């Protein structure tokens, strides 16, 4: 069992161990899924998609290379649900590289992205609300038209660093700016000097 760490370095969930005896299906564009039926035969979906197919990623920031490949896999299987019966789990992995703006030198920097997340599906939004406080895994609502591509795009956006930057910038970064017109502290007039000339009572 693997703990998932959020951007603050806190363990916020648990990724369960999955079997890898699933039947593999190759795709390019992530398909729309009937979640409950997709997990009937323990299914593993894989694909290579173009970044240009993801509008928000292609514009984060603008000017991404649309020919960049996004390597994804989605493993669906049924497990015993915490409340009894069966439920569907999804283990999602995504790897790609996005170009961001370095916040030190303001030049482009390639940022490798790796996503590895596990989700448990529940019957409804109401069920998700009831179970959310008592479970460590992320919950999604079972759907007959689940948009796997939208989930992939959401998770890659969440995996972007808050402050992208080079390990070592390709140019010298100025850390201090001197203003020739800035007066030295000793040259500034004393605002209380005028009080010295006032008559005392």
N, C-alpha and C positions, 0 to 999 in steps of 0.2 A: 504494500500500500504506500502510495506516494503523496506527501502533503503538497498542496499548491500554495505558492507564495504570491501575495499581491504586491503592488508597486511600493508599498510601505515596508516590505520585508516581513509581513505577518502571514502565518499559516491560516488560510481562510477556507480550506476545503480539502477533501481527500479524493485522490484519483484511484479508483479501485483497480485491481489487477484484472486484465481481460485475457480470455483465451484467444489464441491466434490460429484456430482450426477453421475459421470462418471461410466460406466460399468468397473468393475475390472477384469483384466486377470492376472492369476498367471503364473510366469515363474521362471526359475532358471538362465540360461544364458540370458542376455539381447538380444533381437532379433534384426535382421536387419529389418528396417522399410521402408515402402513406406509412407513418411511423410504426404502427402496430404490426402491419403486415410485412414491412421491410425487415423486421427483426425475427420473423418466423423461422428462417433458416440460418440465423447467426451470420449476418452478411457483412462483408468488408468491402467498402467502396474506395477506389483510389483514382486519382486523376492529376493531370497537368493542365492548368488553365492559364489564360492570358490575363495579365493585370488590367488590360484595357476593357475587360468585361465587368470590372468593378468600378463604378463611377466615382464613389467616394474615395477609394484607394488611389485611383488614377489622378485625383486632384488633391492629394495630401502629401506635400504641397503640389501645386500645378506644375506640369512639365515632367511627370514621371514617364519612363519609357514603357509604352503600352505593350511592348513585346516581351517584357519581363515575365518569367514563368512563376506561377504559384502552385506549389506541390502540396496536395492535400490528401488526407485519408479520413474515412469515417467508418468506424466499426460499431455496428448495432447488434445487440443481443438482448435476450430476455433473461431476467433474474427474478428472484423472489422479492416482492415488494415489502417494505417495512410494515405495512398495514395488512399484509396477507395478499394472496393471489400473486399475479405476475406483473412486472413492469418492464419497460424498455430502457436500457442504458445506451448512451452514445459516447464513444471516445473519439474525440476530434484532434487531429494533428495537422498543422499547416507550417510550411516553410517557404519563405520568399525573402527578397531583399528590396527595400524601398530607399529611395533617395530623399534625404531630409536636408534641412539647412542647419549647419553647425552653429550653435548659439555662442561660440567663442569667436570664430573667424568669419562667420556668415557665408562660408563657401559650402558647396554640396558635400554631403557625407553619406556613404552607403551604410544603411542600417540593416543587418541581418535580423529577420524576425522568425522566431520559433514559437508556435502555439501548441500546447498539449493540455487539453481540457476534457473533463468528463461531466456528463449531464444525465439526470434521471428524468424521465417523462412521467407526468401525472395527468389525470383525466381532465382537469379544468383549472381555471385561474383561482377559483375558490379553494380547491384542494391545495394548490401551490401556496396560497396565503396561509392556510392552516398548518402546513408542514414545514414552511420555510424556516421558522425559528428553531425547529427541533432537529434539523439535519444539517450536515456539513457540505453536502454536494449541491451543485446548482440545479435548479428545477426548470423544466420546460413543459409546455402544455402539448399533449398528444394531438396530432393533427393528421388529417388525410392528405393535406397539401402543404407539408412542412418545407419551407424554403431553406435548403441547406446552404445555398450560395450566400444568402443574406446573413446566416449565422457565421459563416466563414469570414465575411467582410467585417462584421461587428467585432469578432475576436481579434482579427489582425489590427484593427484600429485601436482596440484597447491595449494591445501589446506594444504599441509605439512608445518610445521613451518620452517622458515629459520634457526633458532637456537633451535633445540630440547633440552630439559633438564628437569630433575626432578624438582618438586616443592621443594623437599628436598632430596638431594642425599643420598643414603644408606651408603656412606663411607665419611670420612673426606677428604675434598678437600684441597690440599696444595695451598695456594695463593702466596707463596714467596719461592724462591729457593736461598739458600746461597751457594756460591762457596768459599771453604776454600782457594783456590789459588788466589782469587781475591785480589789485593793490595788495601789497604785503600788509599784514596786520598792523605793523608799526606806523604805516603811512596813513591809516584811517583817522579822521578827526574824532576826538573824544566827545561823545554826545553830551557829557556832563560839564564840559569846559565852560560853557556859557553860564552855568550856575555860579561860577567863581566870581563873576563880575557883578552879580546882583547885590544890592545893599542889604546888610543884615539888620534885623530889628533887635 
